[in-house]
């Protein structure tokens, strides 16, 4: 979702923003050609703010460009982050990139990005409502097929690749499981944006896809919690205490924190006060999760799933979402770009072949798995193919999971780069293929659960 409006308002800011980008590029070029001794010293806070301005400007310009091309703005923001990395900005102006993003600034940006991710995962948890699974059994078929087949495909690719994508810590088992999980992901936020842009968010296919993605996201974070717990335990003696503390944490959250949140959201009527209370709660849960060995992003996501929904909460969530998506997430996208090196893939033929195999496994696993699962649940061929195509969208969620895997040592920089490219390509293809489906003659798309002889 982009905070920028559409139509004339979007065009109104695009021209001056492009002018600012040209001016900034000229300044950075001038800095790059100057000898280090001739550059005036810059205060750290000034350099940090300049880096933030550059990130927001580039990410949102690419977001506007991709929106004009019929893609979700968030996809352009991700590409903008990649442009700021070593593969583009670093290759064209290495001195300017080093000046704009020195190590101490990268550390500060990473901290801000991690805070943004904590809030984003909290908001994602707030949107997750698993009760919808009871109303449509086709969701079960879509989720099972769309999770199991790509997971098996990912595990197979990881076993085939050997140590090519493996990180320095964890182990072969956790690495293989992580790759399987990474290929099983569907990006709920990007999928929602595609559905709204295509105006199919209220159709049967749109509702089933969104519900299936929400359920799949829930499964993703549970499995990721187990994998990171396994990877974080240096030996088997640490594993049981870690899992025990994680289970105790979940029980306390459900039995104690959930009732407190029900009372809190009823008593607080001010949106600002509710936003402050919920952000404090999410950050506190993330910190506690880190202490006991549960990844902080997963702890924040769990906290979000426990927050009850009401009118005040819905408005507070919307306001917090706008700031998070517009300001904080681009910092994360820039961090992704700075860790992505496209040269690792193109370094040799094996790098390209492995990337293509991973991409093919990811796409075939999702489209065939989710579409086949929907077909087995009684969905006609055309809507089932549309469901498989939509579930193939990975986007932000893939980037978050890949970043967690990189920091946990489950994958190396090459593996991270492969997953980032898979996220970008599958997200772009989901929108493109769905637009082709929309232009093609459509058959009847009745709700499969309403057909005679099928149980809800």
N, C-alpha and C positions, 0 to 999 in steps of 0.2 A: 504494500500500500504506500502511496506517496502522499505527502502532505500538500503538495502543490496542486493547484486547481487545474481545470481543463479549459480549453477554448481560448478566448482572448486574454484571460489573465495569465495563462501559461506563456503565450507568445510575448506578452508585455515584459516579463522578466527575463526571457530567453536572450534577447539581444544585448542588454547591458551585462548580463552574466557572461556571455561569450566574449564581450569586450574586456571584462575583468580577467578572464582566463588568458586572453592574448597578452594583456599587460603583465600578468603574473609570469607567464612563460618567458616574456622578454626579460623581466627582472632576473629570473632564475638563470637564463642563458648568460646574462651579463655577469652574474655571480660565478657561474661556471668557468668563464674565460679569465677571471681575475686570479692572480696568484694568491695563495693562502695568506701571505704576509700583508697583502694590500686590503684585506677585508676587515671592516670594523667589527669589533666584538658585539655580539647580540646577547641580551639578557635571556636566560632560559625561558621565562614566562612569555617573552615576546616571540621567541622561536616556537614555543608550543602553540601559541595562538595562530601564528602564521601557518603552521602545519595543519591545524584544525580547519582554518579557512580554505587552504588548498584542497584538503580532503572533501569538505562539504561542497565546494564549488565543482570539482571534477565529478564527484559521484552524482550530484543532482543534475548536472548538465548531461551526462550520459543517460541518466534516468529519463530526462525529458526527450532525448533523442530516441531512445528505445520505445517510449510511449508513442511517439509520432510514427514509428515503424510498426505499431500494432502489438508491441510486447509489453509485459508488465514493467513499470518504472523500476521496480526493485532489481530486475535483471540488469538494467543499465547501470544501476548503482554498484552492483557486484562487479561488472566489467570495468567501471571507473576505478574501483579499488585495485583491480589487476593492472590497469594502465599505470598506476602510481608505483608499481612494484619494480623489481629488477629487470623483468622481461621487456618493459617498454621504456618507462622513465629512466630506469637505471642504465639501460643500454644506450639511450639517446643522449642523456646528460648525467653521467655518473657523478661528476663533481657537484652539480646542483642538487642531485638527489641526496648525496651524503651531507651536504650543508643543511638541506631542509629536514632530513630525517636522521640526525645523529643518534647514537645509541641511547643517550639519556632521554631524548625526546621520544624514541620508540618505546621505552619502558613506561613513560607517562601515558602515551597513547594506548598502550596495551592495558594499563590499569583502567583507564576510562572505558575502553572497549569491553573489558570484562564486566564492569558495572552495567553497561548497556545490555550485555547478554543476560545477566542475572535478571534484570527487569523484563527483558523480552521473553525469557523462558517463563517467568512468573505470569506474564500476560497470556502466553500461549496456554499455560495451565488453566487460567481463568476461562478460556474459551472452550476447553475440553469438556464435553458433556457425554459421558458414556451411556447415559440412559437411552439415547437414541438407538442403540444397538438392539434393544428389545422390540422395536417397532418394525424392523425390516430384516428378515433373515438373509436377504441378499447381501447385506453388509458383511455378514459372517463369511460368506463365500468369497466376496471380493477381498476382504482383509486376509483370510487364510491363504488364498491363492497368491495374492499380491505380496505376501510376506514370505511364505515358505519357499516358493520357486526362486525368487531372486536371492534369498539367503543361501540356498543350496548352490546356486550359480556362483555367488560370491566366494563361498567356502572352496568350491572347486577351483576357481581362478587363483585364489590365494595359495592353495596347495600346489598348483601348477607353476606359479611364479616363484615359489621358494622364498628366499630372503630378499628378493628384489624390492619389495615395498615394506618390509618389516622394520620396526623401530629398534632402538637399542635396549629397551627394557621390556618387561612383561615376559613373553615367551611365545613359542610357535603357536600354541593352542589359542591364547588370547588374541594374537594377531589374526589368525584365520577366522575366529569368531567375529572379530571386529570388522573385517572386510565383508563378511557375509551380512552383518547388520547394516553396514554403510550402503550396500546395494539394495537393501530392503526398504529404504526410507522414501516417504512421500512428504513434500514440503507443504504443510497446511496453509501458511500465510500466502505463498505464491499461488497455490491452487485456488484459494479464495479470490485472489485478485483476478486470475484468469477467468473464473466463472462469472464474476461481476462484469468484467470487460466484455465478455461474450453474451451477457444477459441470459445466462442459463443457470444462475445460482438457485433459482426457485423451481427448476424443472426436476423431474424424477432423477435423471442422470446426475445433475448438479448436486442435489441433496444427498444422494447415495455416495457420490465421490467425496463430498466434504465430510460426511459422517465416517466413511471408511478411513479417510486420511486422519481424522481425529483419533479414532480407535487405534490405528496403526502407530500414530505418534506416541500414544500412551504405552504401547508395547515396546516401542523403540527405547524410551527412557528407562523402562524397567530393566530391559536386557542390557542396556549400556551401563546401568548402575552395577549389575552383576559382573560385567566384563572388566570395568575399571577397578572394582573391588578385587577381582582375581589378579589383575595386573599390578595393583598397588601392594599386594601382600608379597614381601620378599621371600617368604617361605611358607609352608603349609601351616605352621603354628600360628601365623598371623591371620590366616584366612578366616577361621571360625570366629575369633573375636570381632573382626571387621564386619562379617555378615551378621553376627549377633547384635552389634551396635546399630547397624543399618536397619534391621528389623525392629529393634526397640525404638529407633527414631521415628519410623513410619507409624508404629502403634501409638506413640505419644502424640504425633501430629493428628492422627485420626480421632483418638479418644479424648484428647485434651484441647488441642489447638482448634480443631474444627468447631466444637461448641462455643469456644470463646469468640471465634470469628463471627458466628451467627449473631451473638449478642452485640458485638462491636459494630457490625454493619447495620444493625437495626437502630442503635443509639446515635451513631454519628451521622448527621444529616448534611454536614458541610463537605463538599467535594474535595476541597483543599486538605482538610483534616484527614479525610479517608485516604487520599493519595499518600499523605505523609505516613500514616499508620501502616498502610499496606507495603510501601516501599521499605520501611524500617523492618517490618516482619520478614519480607522476602530476603533482604540482605542479611538479617540475623540468622535466618534458616540456612542460607548459603554458607555463612561463616561456620555455623555449628556443623553442617554437613562436611565441610572441609576438615574440621578437627577430628571427626570420628571416622574419616576415610570414605565418605560418600561425596561424589563430585558436587561442588557448590551449585552448578547449573541444574543438576537433577533435583537437589534439595529445594531450589527456588521454584522449579516446575511443580513439584509435589505441593508446596505451599499454595501455589495458584489454583490447583485442582480442588482445594478445600474451601476456597472462598465462595460463599453463597452469592447468588445473583439477585440484585434488586435494582430499582431505578437509579439510585444514587451511585451504586457500584458500577452500573453500566456507563454512566456519564463520566465518572472518575477514570474508569478504564480507557475510555475513548480519548480523554485528554492526555493521559499518561502515554498511551500508545502513539499519539501524534508526535510528542517530543522524542520518544524513544526511537521511532522509525526515521524521523527527520534528522535528528542530531546524533544520537548515540550509535545506531547501527552502521552508518557510513564509516565511523571510526573502526568498527570491527571489519568491514569490507576492506578498508585500507590495510589493516593488519593481515588479512588473508592474502591480499595482493603482495605484501612485502615478504610473505613466506612462500609465495608461489614462484617457481622458476621454470618457465616453459622450456628453457634450454636443456633441462634434465631429460625431457621427453624426446627432444630432437637430437640428443647427443649421439644416439646410435639407432640402428634398425630395431634392435630388441626393445628399446624404450618405446618406440612407436607401436610395434606389434602388441606389446603388453597393454598399452593404453587402449588400442582398438579392441582387444579381447575383453578388457574390463568394461568398456563402453557398450559393446555388443551384449555382453552378459547382463549388464544392468538394464538395458532397454528390453531385450527379449524376455528376461525374467519377469519384469514388471508387467509389460503389455500382455504377454501370454498368461502369466500367473493370475493377475487381477481380472483380465478379461475372461479367462477360462473358468475361474472361480465364480464369476457372475453368471456365465452361461450354465454352469452346473446348478446354480440356484434358480434358473428359469428365465434369465434375462435374454431377450432376443439378440441376434448376432450383432446388429449395428450398435445398439446402446452398450452392449458388452465391450465392443472394440473401443467405443468412446471412453468407457470407464477405465479400461486398461491404459489408454493414451493419457488420460488425466492423472492417473495414479503414477505415471512415469515421471511426473514433475518432482524434482528434488530440491532445488533452490536453497533457501537459507538454512533449512534444517540440516541438509547435507554438509554445508559449510561449518555449522556449529559442531556437529558430530566429528567431522574431520579435524577441526581445531582441537577438540578434546582429545582425540586420538593422537595427534601430533605432540601435544603437551604431555600426555601420559606415556609417550614413547612406544605406542602401539604401532605407529607407522613412521616411516622416514619422510624426508622432504619430497622425494619422488612420488611416494604413495599419496601424500597430501596433494601434490599438484594434479595427479591423476583424478582424485576424487573431486577437486575443485572444477576441473574441466568437465567431468561427468555431470556435475550439478548444473553448470551453465548450459551445456548442450541439451540435456534432457528437459530443462525448464523452457528453453527457447522452442524446442520441437513440440512440446505439449501444446503451446499456444498456436503454432503454425498448423499442426495437424488438425486441431479442433476447428480452426477456421476453414480448413478444407472440408471437413465433415459438414459444417454449417452450410457451405455453398452447394454441397452435393444434395441430390434429391433425398429427402428424409422419409423413412417409413414410419409406421405407427410406433409410438414410444409409450405405450401404456405402462402403468406401474406394475411390475412383475408380481408384486405381492397381492395385487387385486385379481390376478387370474384365477380361474376356477381350479380347484384341486391343489392349491399351494397354501401352506400354512404361513401365518405371519411370524 
